[in-house]
Amino acid sequence: MSSTTLTPPVRTRSAASKQLVSTFLPFIGLLGLCLVLFVLTPKFLTGANLLNVGVQASTIAVLAFGMTFVIVAGGIDLSVGSVAALSGMVSAWVFTTAGLPGWLSLAGGLVTGLVAGAVSGAAVAYGRLPSFIATLAMLSVARGLTLVLSDGRPIATAPSVSALGGDVAGVPVPIIVLVVAGLVAALVLNRSVVGRSMYAVGGNEEAARLSGIPVRKVLVTVFALCGLYAGLAGMLLAGRLDSAQPQAATGYELDAIAAVVIGGASLAGGVGRVSGTLVGALILAVIRNGLNLLGVSSFWQQVVIGLVIALAVGIDVLRRRSTRR
C-alpha cells in the first residue's frame, strides 16, 4: 500500500526535473558560449558588440517566432525566407512603383506574409498536403514572384520601412521590434485558446479533433501567423539594407528552424517555447559574431552551425526517447 502511494510522486519529481533541465539547457548553453567567447576575445562583451549581436539576431528571431507556432503544431514551414523576401519587395513596390503612402507600404508587406502563410495553411489543412510539400511549393512561388516584381533588381524602400533599420534613443529599432514580437508570440502561445490548441494539435492531431478542436482552422491560423512574422522579418531586413533585395533571406528558413530546435522545441510537435526560440536565435548570432571576431572563415562558420544543429536535433531525439520510457 505504502509503495503504491510513494511511486507516483517519484515519477512526478523525475518528470519535473527532466522538464526543468530541458527548459534551462539552452540558457545554460548560451551563457557558457558567451563566457568562452569572452575568454577568447574580450571585445565580445562590449556594449557596442552586444547591440550588434541583438541586431544580427533580430531577423532570424522574428522568423523563428513564427516558425515556433508551426513546429509546436507538428508542421514545418520551408517558405519563410522566400515569403520574407516577397513581403519586403511588395512593401517597396507599393511605395516606389505604385506611389502609395509609406504606411500602406508597411501594411502591404505584412498582409503579403499573412496571405502567403494562410495559403500554405489551407493547402495543409484542406488540401491534405504534407506541410513539407506545401511550403516547399510556396518557397518557389514566393521567390519567383519576388523576382517578377523586381525584375531581378533591388528596389528602394519607403522611409517608414527604412526607419526599421534605425535606432531610438541609442537602441536599434530591430531589437525593439524583436522584443515586442517575442512578447506577442509568447502571449499567443501561452495565454490564448489558439495557443493551447496548437499544443494539442501538435501533441496528437486525432485526439485534438475528437476533443472538439477545429484542427483545420487551427492549422490555417498557425501558418498565417508564421507568414505574418515572416512579413515582419522581411521588412526588418529591407529596413536594415535600405532596399528590398530579390535574393534577400535566402536560406533563412533553415536558421529559423535551427533556432526553434536549439531552443528546446521538438520536431515531432507539441513542445516548444518562445523564450527558448529567442535563446536559440541568440546562440546562432553569438556563434557567428564570435567566429567573426576570432577571424574564422565564413566557410568554417557554416560547418560549426551545421554541427550545432545536428547536436540540437540529437538532444531532441534523446529527450523523446527518455520521455517514452
N, C-alpha and C positions, 0 to 999 in steps of 0.2 A: 504493500500500500504506500509506504513512505517513498520507495524507489520510483513508483509511478508518478507521485506528485513532484518529485525532485527533477525528473528528466526534462519536462518542458522548459523550466527556467534556464537549465544549462544550454539547451538548444537556442533559446532566445538570446542569451548572452553571447553565444558563439556567432549567431547570425548578425547581432548588433555590432559586434567587434569587427566582423568582416566588412559590414557596410561602412563602418567608420574608417577603416583602413582604405577602402575603395574610394571614399569621398575625399579624404585628405591626401592621398598619394600624389595626385597631380600638383597640389600646392607644395608638398614637400619636394617634389622633383623640380619645380620652378625655383624655390628658394635655394636648393642645392646647386642648381645650374648657375644662378646669379652669384653665389659665393665662389664657385670655381672660376668664373669669368673675372670676378673682382681680383682674385689672387693672380690670375694670368695677365690681366691688363687693368690697372687702376682707373683708366679712362672710362671703364664701363659704367661705374656707379655715379658719374657726374650728372647733374640735373639736366643739362642740355641733351646728353645721350639718352637718358631715360625717357625724356619727352619724345625723342626721335624714335625710340622703340615703340612708344604708345601710338605714334602716327603710323609707323610701319605696320603695326598690328591691327589698326582700325578697320581697314577694308576687309581683311580676311576674317576678323572677328564678327563684323556685321553679317557677312555672308554665312559664317558658321552659326550664328544665332538662328537664322532661318533654316539652315541645314539640321539644327538640333530638333526642330519640330518634326521634320520628315523622318529622321533616324529614330526618334522616340516612337513614332507611329509605325515603325517597321519598314520604312521605304528608303530610297536613296534618290538624290537629285544630281545628275551629272551636268545639268544645263546652267547652273547658277553663274558660272563665269561668262558664258555667252549672253545670258539674259542681262547680266550687269553691263556688258559692253553695249547691248542693244538699247538698254534704258538710258545710258549716258548719251548715246548717239541720237535717240529720239528727242531727248531733252535739248541737245544742241541744235538739232534740225528745227524744232518748234520755234526756237528763238532766232536762229540765223537765216533759215530759208523761208519759213512761214511768217516770220516777222511778228510773232505773238509776244505778249509781255513775259517778263522773267518768271513771275510766279506760275504762269502756265507751263513754262519750261520745266520747273520743278515738279509740278503735278503730272506733266506728261511722262516724265521718267518713272515716277512711282507707279502710275497707272499701267505703264508698259510692263513693268515687272510683275504687278499683280495679275494682269490678264494672262501673261505667258505662264505664270505658275498655275493659274486656275485651269488653263487648257491642259497642261500636263496632268493636273489632278483629275480632271474629267476623263482623260484617256485611261488613267489608272482605275478610277472608281467605277465608271460606267462602261468604258471600252474593255475593261478587264486586262489591259496590257500590264506586264510587269513594269514596275517603276524604272528599272534599269533601261528598258527599251523605250518607254515613253519619253523619258528625259534625255536619252541619247538622241532621239529624233528632234527634240526641242533644241538641243545643243546645236545641231546642224542648221535648223531653221533660223534660230535667233542670230547665229553668226552670219548666215547668208544674208538676212535682212539688214544686218549692220553694214555689210559691205555694199549692199544695194543702195541704202540711204546715203552712204558717204562716198560712193564711187571709189572706195579704197583709200580715201584721203581723210586726214584729220579735219574736224570742224570745231570752230571756236565756240566756247560755252557762254551762256548768259552770265551776267555779273552775279546774279543770285546763286548760281551753281559754283562759280569761281570763288565766291565767298566761303564755300565749304573747305577750301584749301588754306584759308587764312587763320587768324587767331583772335581771341577775345581776352583782353587783359593779360596777355602773355601766355594764355593756354590755347594750344592749337584746337581749332574747331573740330577736326576729325576725332580728337579724344573726347570732346563734349558729346558729339554725336554717338560715339561708341558707348559712353556711359548711359545716355538716355535710351538708346536702342536696346542695351542689355537689360535695363530695368523694366522696360515694356515687355521684352521677351520673357523675363522671369515672372512677371505678373500674369501673363497669358498662360504660361506653362504650369504655374503653381497655384494660381488663385482664380482660375476660370473653369467653367464647365467644359469648354473646348479643350483646355489643357489636360484635365483629368481624362477626357475621352481619348486624347492622343495616347496616353499611357495604357489605357485599356485596350485600344485597338492594336498597339504595338506588342502588348503582352500576349494577347490571344484574340485575333480578329473574330473568330467564330463565337467565342464566349461573349465578346462585346456586343455582337449582333443579337445574340439570344437574350442579352440583358436589356435590350431596347435602345441601344446606342445607334444613331443613324450613321453607320460606318461610312457610307458613300459621301455624305455631306462633310463628315469629319476629314476624310481624305482630300476632298477638293479644298477645304479650308486650310489644311496643313500645307499643301503645295502652293496655294495662293499666298499664304503668309511668307513662305520661303521665297517666292517670286518678288513679293513686296520688299523684303530685306535685300534681295539681290539688286533690285532697282535702286534702293538707297545706297548700297555699296558702289554701284556703277557711277552714281553722281558724286560720291565722295572721291572716287578715283579720278573722274573727269575734273573735279574741282582742284585736286592736287596737281594735275597735269596742265590745268587751264585750257584743256581742249578734250574733245571726245575722239578717242583713237579707235580705228576699226579693229585692231588686234588687241585691244585692252582686255585685261583679266584672263588671258589665255592660260589655262592650267590652274586657275584659282579654285576650281571646284575640288581638285584633289587636296589642296591645302585646307579648304573648308571642312572636308570630310575628315582629314587628319586631325584638325583641331578638335572636332567633336569627339573622336575616338580617344585621342590623347587625354581629353578632359574627363574620361571615365564612362562615356556612353557605350552602349552595346549595339553592334551592327545587327543583332537579332531583334532589336526593338524593345520597347518597354522600360528602358533605363537611359537616363541622361539628365544633366543639369546645365542650366545656363552659366552658372558660376564656373563649372568645370570646363565648359566650352571656352569661356574667356581665358582661363588659365592655359588651355591648350593652344589658343591663338598666341598668347604671350610667350609660351615656350618656343613656338616656331619662330617668332620675331626675335626673341633673345638669342636663339641659336644662330640665326642669320647675322644679327648685329655683332655678336661676339666673334664669330668667324671672320667677319669683315675687319673688325678691329685687330684681329690676330693676323690679318693678311692672307687668309686661306683662300684658295682659288674657288670661284663660284661653281666649278665643276665638282670639286670635292664637297662643297656645301650640299649639292643635290644628293650625293651619296650619304652624307650624315643624316639629312632629313628623311631619306628613304629608310635608313636603319631605325630611326626613332619611330616612324610609322609602323614598321614591322614589329618593333618591341611593344608598342601600344596595343596592336591587334592581338599579339601573343598573350599579353596580360588579360585582355578581354576574354580570350578563349579559355584560359586557365580559371578565370573568375566564374565563367558559366559552368565549367566542369565541377568546380567546388560547390557551386550552388545546387547542382543536380544531386550531388551526394548528400 
